[in-house]
Amino acid sequence: MPIRQMAPQQRARNRMTSKSPDPHGRGSDLAESDPPGSDSVRSGAASSKLETLREAISEIDQRHAEGENGFFADDTSDAPTAATGAASGSVQTSESEEISSFANALSFDDDDGDGPEDFDAAYKKAKKTAMNMLAMRDHASGELRDKLLKRDFLPAAVDELIAKLQKSRLLNDEEFAHRYVRAHRERRKLSRSALKRELNKKGLPAEIVSDAVEDVDGEDDLARQVAEKKAASTRGLDHDVRERRILGMLARRGFASSVCLKVTREVLAED
């Protein structure tokens, strides 16, 4: 073949062999692979996302430790969020649920303290104290209530306890008033007015007090007993001194001034 005719074909073959093969050409398996550096780009994005999540959790822990106001509020718009991705959303939802649950628990614990357990505990302690007091001596309802409240027992528990003690008749103001009058009339030789004053101090209603002292009589006889005892202990002293001491004793027992003068003169005249 003439050289002039072969030249174009030869030149074509020379051009084909002179080109380097393209491993990423069309139809090649490597063409579908990621471009160079794609692994490092994706790794960097994941690291950035992880770092953002760590910063968010770190800030939550810090706010929790510092007791920041509004930490348990429903509005979490101020909390740092991840840039993008479903993984970031799932972590935020989990944190929000845990925070909300913990907030509810704190809200219950910080209640007014009048829950069933607190009431039952206060009632048991108040009952034990009240029974010890009643074992020592009788008490009026108001007197026992005041003593329990001074010991800082829960007022609601004290009121319920007093009501139950009254229902079971372990507390009975009418019986208490009559027993008190009999005992102090005999032991302390108190007058009617002194007994009424003492019962009023116990917090008893006026009608119960009046009923208890209504049948008290023998004021003159009781006053004479007091005067005779004092006169016997003052023998050897001047008449005026003895008279003053007897009158003072009768007055402290609540006897009327007319009774005091009459009895004192009679006793000193007979001694």
C-alpha positions in Angstrom: 0.0 0.0 0.0 1.3 3.4 -0.8 2.8 5.4 2.0 0.6 8.3 1.3 -2.6 6.2 1.7 -1.4 4.5 4.9 -0.5 7.7 6.7 -4.0 8.6 7.9 -4.7 5.1 9.3 -1.3 5.0 10.9 -1.8 8.4 12.4 -5.1 7.3 13.9 -3.6 4.2 15.5 -0.8 6.3 16.9 -3.3 8.7 18.5 -5.2 5.8 20.1 -2.1 4.2 21.5 -0.7 7.4 22.8 -3.7 8.2 25.1 -3.4 6.8 28.6 -6.3 4.5 29.7 -9.1 6.2 31.8 -10.0 4.0 34.7 -13.0 6.2 35.5 -14.4 6.4 32.0 -18.0 5.7 31.0 -19.0 2.1 31.6 -16.1 1.5 34.0 -16.8 0.1 37.5 -14.6 2.6 39.1 -16.7 5.4 37.6 -19.4 4.8 40.2 -16.9 5.0 43.1 -16.7 8.2 45.3 -14.4 10.9 44.0 -11.0 11.1 45.7 -11.2 12.5 49.3 -14.9 11.6 49.8 -14.2 9.4 52.8 -12.4 12.2 54.6 -15.3 14.6 53.9 -17.9 12.2 55.4 -15.6 11.5 58.4 -15.3 15.1 59.0 -19.0 15.7 58.9 -19.7 12.9 61.4 -17.0 14.2 63.7 -18.5 17.6 63.6 -22.0 16.2 64.4 -20.7 14.2 67.3 -18.8 17.1 68.7 -22.0 19.2 68.6 -23.9 16.5 70.5 -21.2 16.3 73.1 -21.3 20.1 73.6 -25.1 20.0 74.0 -25.0 17.2 76.6 -22.1 19.0 78.4 -24.1 22.2 78.6 -27.1 20.3 80.0 -25.0 18.7 82.7 -23.5 22.1 83.6 -26.9 23.7 83.8 -28.2 20.9 85.9 -25.2 21.2 88.3 -25.6 24.9 88.6 -29.4 24.7 89.2 -30.1 27.2 86.4 -33.6 28.7 86.6 -35.8 27.3 83.9 -33.8 24.2 83.4 -36.8 22.0 83.6 -39.1 24.3 81.6 -40.9 22.9 78.7 -39.3 25.4 76.4 -36.0 23.9 75.2 -35.5 26.4 72.4 -32.3 27.7 74.1 -30.7 24.2 74.2 -28.0 23.7 71.6 -29.0 21.5 68.7 -27.1 19.4 66.2 -26.8 20.8 62.7 -28.7 18.1 60.8 -29.5 14.4 60.7 -32.0 12.0 62.2 -29.5 10.8 64.8 -29.3 14.3 66.3 -33.1 14.5 66.5 -33.4 11.2 68.3 -30.8 12.3 71.0 -32.6 15.6 71.6 -36.0 13.8 72.0 -34.5 11.3 74.5 -32.9 14.1 76.5 -36.2 16.1 76.5 -38.2 13.1 77.8 -35.7 12.4 80.6 -35.7 16.1 81.6 -39.5 16.3 81.7 -39.7 13.1 83.7 -37.2 14.3 86.2 -38.9 17.6 86.5 -42.2 15.9 87.3 -40.5 13.9 90.0 -39.0 17.0 91.6 -42.4 18.7 91.4 -44.0 15.9 93.5 -41.2 15.9 96.0 -41.4 19.6 96.5 -45.1 19.5 97.3 -46.5 21.1 100.4 -45.6 18.1 102.5 -49.1 17.2 103.4 -49.1 13.9 101.4 -50.5 10.7 102.9 -47.1 9.4 104.2 -46.3 12.7 106.0 -49.8 12.9 107.5 -49.7 9.3 108.7 -46.2 9.7 110.2 -47.3 12.9 112.0 -50.5 11.3 113.3 -48.6 8.3 114.8 -46.1 10.6 116.5 -48.8 12.9 117.9 -50.9 9.9 119.1 -47.9 8.4 121.0 -47.2 11.7 122.6 -50.9 12.3 123.5 -51.2 8.9 125.1 -48.2 9.5 127.3 -49.6 12.8 128.4 -53.0 11.2 129.2 -51.3 8.4 131.1 -49.7 11.0 133.4 -53.0 12.9 134.1 -56.3 14.0 132.7 -56.3 16.8 130.1 -59.0 19.0 128.6 -59.3 18.8 124.8 -58.0 22.3 124.2 -55.2 21.9 126.7 -54.0 18.7 125.0 -54.3 20.3 121.5 -52.2 23.3 122.6 -49.5 21.1 123.9 -49.3 19.0 120.8 -49.2 22.1 118.5 -46.4 23.5 120.6 -44.4 20.4 119.7 -44.8 21.3 116.0 -47.0 18.4 115.1 -49.0 18.7 111.9 -52.2 20.7 112.8 -54.5 18.5 110.6 -53.1 15.4 112.3 -53.6 16.9 115.8 -57.2 17.9 115.0 -58.1 14.4 113.7 -56.4 12.8 116.8 -58.4 15.0 119.2 -61.6 14.1 117.4 -60.9 10.4 117.7 -59.9 10.7 121.3 -63.2 12.5 122.0 -65.2 9.9 120.2 -63.6 7.1 122.2 -64.2 9.1 125.3 -60.5 9.2 126.2 -61.1 12.9 126.1 -64.3 14.2 127.8 -64.3 17.8 128.8 -67.4 17.6 131.0 -66.0 14.7 133.1 -62.6 16.4 133.2 -64.1 19.6 134.6 -66.0 17.8 137.4 -63.0 15.7 138.3 -60.8 18.8 138.4 -63.2 20.6 140.7 -63.5 17.7 143.2 -59.7 17.1 143.3 -58.6 20.7 143.6 -61.4 21.5 146.0 -60.2 18.8 148.4 -56.4 19.0 147.9 -55.7 22.7 147.3 -58.8 24.1 149.1 -59.6 26.4 146.1 -62.7 28.6 146.2 -65.4 28.6 143.6 -63.9 31.6 141.8 -60.4 30.1 141.8 -61.7 26.9 140.3 -63.5 28.7 137.6 -60.3 30.7 136.8 -58.3 27.5 136.5 -60.8 25.8 134.3 -60.9 28.7 131.9 -57.1 28.4 131.6 -57.6 24.9 130.3 -59.6 26.2 127.4 -62.9 24.7 128.4 -66.1 26.2 127.1 -67.9 28.6 129.5 -71.0 26.4 129.9 -68.9 23.4 130.9 -67.1 25.5 133.5 -70.3 27.0 134.9 -71.9 23.6 135.2 -68.8 22.1 137.0 -68.7 24.8 139.7 -72.4 25.2 140.1 -72.8 22.7 142.9 -69.7 23.8 144.8 -70.8 25.1 148.2 -69.4 25.5 151.8 -67.2 28.5 151.0 -67.1 29.6 154.6 -66.2 26.2 155.9 -63.5 25.7 153.4 -62.1 29.2 154.1 -62.0 28.4 157.8 -60.0 25.3 157.2 -57.4 27.3 155.3 -57.3 30.0 158.0 -56.9 27.6 160.8 -54.0 25.8 159.1 -52.2 29.2 158.5 -52.9 30.4 162.0 -51.3 27.3 163.5 -48.1 27.8 161.5 -47.8 31.5 162.5 -48.1 31.1 166.3 -45.5 33.2 168.1 -45.7 36.0 165.6 -47.3 39.4 166.2 -51.1 39.6 165.8 -50.9 42.0 162.8 -48.4 39.8 161.1 -50.5 36.7 161.6 -53.6 38.5 160.4 -51.9 39.7 157.2 -50.6 36.3 156.3 -53.9 34.6 156.9 -55.7 37.2 154.8 -53.1 36.8 152.0 -53.5 33.1 152.0 -57.3 33.2 151.7 -57.1 35.9 149.0 -54.8 33.7 146.9 -57.2 30.8 147.1 -59.9 33.1 145.6 -62.2 33.6 148.5 -64.2 36.8 148.7 -62.9 39.6 150.7 -65.9 39.6 153.1 -65.3 35.9 153.8 -61.6 36.4 154.3 -62.1 39.1 156.9 -64.8 37.2 158.8 -62.9 33.9 159.0 -59.6 35.5 159.9 -60.9 37.4 162.8 -62.9 34.4 164.1 -59.8 32.1 163.9 -57.5 34.5 165.6 -60.0 35.2 168.3 -60.3 31.5 169.1 -56.6 30.7 169.0 
